Amino acid sequence: MMRPDTLGAAMDRAGTVLAAAGIPSARLEARLMLAHVLDTGNETVVGYPERPLTARQRTAFERLVGRRCNREPLAYLVGEREFWSLPIIVDRHTLVPRPDSESVVETALARIDGSRPDLRVLDLGTGSGCLLLALLSELPRASGLGVDCSPGALRVAQRNAFAVGLADRARFVCADWTTALDGTYEVVVANPPYVTAGDIAALAPEIARYEPRMALDGGDDGLGAYRAIISDLPRVVAPGGVVILEVGDGQAAAVAAMLRMAGFQRLEINNDLSGISRCVSGFLGQNGEQKKRNYIRF
């Protein structure tokens, strides 16, 4: 790649290279990466095309463009992705938050009484912590726990909690779904892995090559994680509490049936902005029996 001397020249060259590599919105992505290298806002890149680049800035920008041409996700290159208007830090230990998942937050807020002072939120498979932190940002009297089996993901989630000023109300623990938990929660959310194992290779290269497989692989039918989670939900959801699960396209009916069999009522299926059935929610009956076992308390 030629070494341009100004922001405008760098943008032009990078846009052409990215477009040739099949990157959608190539010029926009070039602008975001250049702003990241300069540690400035997009307005500087757009408003001062004549501004010179240092040799170090040129080299750093060219490296980012090369990585993006190899289909590494833009969010990993710039280190964050906006979710629910929050800047969420991401890296290869976490999925990149997607707008589709905001339907989980919307559904939760619509189905709960956010004025309760003792509201406890549980986020299973928290990853970057985006679901939990989005909910806590809207529920100033609530506290929450994020659970993930990836220590790397939990480090990112903790960083995010501090970055958005919610570390005093958000805790994180390394565990396999609900297996190490005691106590109950009024709100449980989860975005489990739901891609069938055989379909992962056919996903976009940004996902298939770079995002953590353990956060994608839902087993032979894509429903393995839901079976593991739902089987123990009656123990960790407070009587009258609500669960909201993100699902893949075509999975809503099967997941709703699992929740119904586990004793959940008033089931709803909600769509994302594309009209795809994206989350399933339901309430545990007030008299739901809680299984008694010995667990570590968090």
Stockholm file with secondary structure:
# STOCKHOLM 1.0

chainA/1-298         MMRPDTLGAAMDRAGTVLAAAGIPSARLEARLMLAHVLDTGNETVVGYPERPLTARQRTAFERLVGRRCNREPLAYLVGEREFWSLPIIVDRHTLVPRPDSESVVETALARIDGSRPDLRVLDLGTGSGCLLLALLSELPRASGLGVDCSPGALRVAQRNAFAVGLADRARFVCADWTTALDGTYEVVVANPPYVTAGDIAALAPEIARYEPRMALDGGDDGLGAYRAIISDLPRVVAPGGVVILEVGDGQAAAVAAMLRMAGFQRLEINNDLSGISRCVSGFLGQNGEQKKRNYIRF
#=GR chainA/1-298 SS CCCCSBHHHHHHHHHHHHHHTTCTTHHHHHHHHHHHHHTSCHHHHHHCTTCBCCHHHHHHHHHHHHHHHTTCCHHHHHTEEEETTEEEECCTTSCCCCGGGHHHHHHHHHHSCTTCTTCEEEEETCTTSHHHHHHHHHCTTCEEEEEESCHHHHHHHHHHHHHTTCTTTEEEEECSTTTTCCSCEEEEEECCCCBCGGGGGGSCHIIIIISCGGGTBCCSSSCHHHHHHHTTHHHHEEEEEEEEEECCTTCHHHHHHHHHHTTEEEEEEEECTTSCEEEEEEEECTTCCCCCCCCCCC
#=GC SS_cons         CCCCSBHHHHHHHHHHHHHHTTCTTHHHHHHHHHHHHHTSCHHHHHHCTTCBCCHHHHHHHHHHHHHHHTTCCHHHHHTEEEETTEEEECCTTSCCCCGGGHHHHHHHHHHSCTTCTTCEEEEETCTTSHHHHHHHHHCTTCEEEEEESCHHHHHHHHHHHHHTTCTTTEEEEECSTTTTCCSCEEEEEECCCCBCGGGGGGSCHIIIIISCGGGTBCCSSSCHHHHHHHTTHHHHEEEEEEEEEECCTTCHHHHHHHHHHTTEEEEEEEECTTSCEEEEEEEECTTCCCCCCCCCCC
//
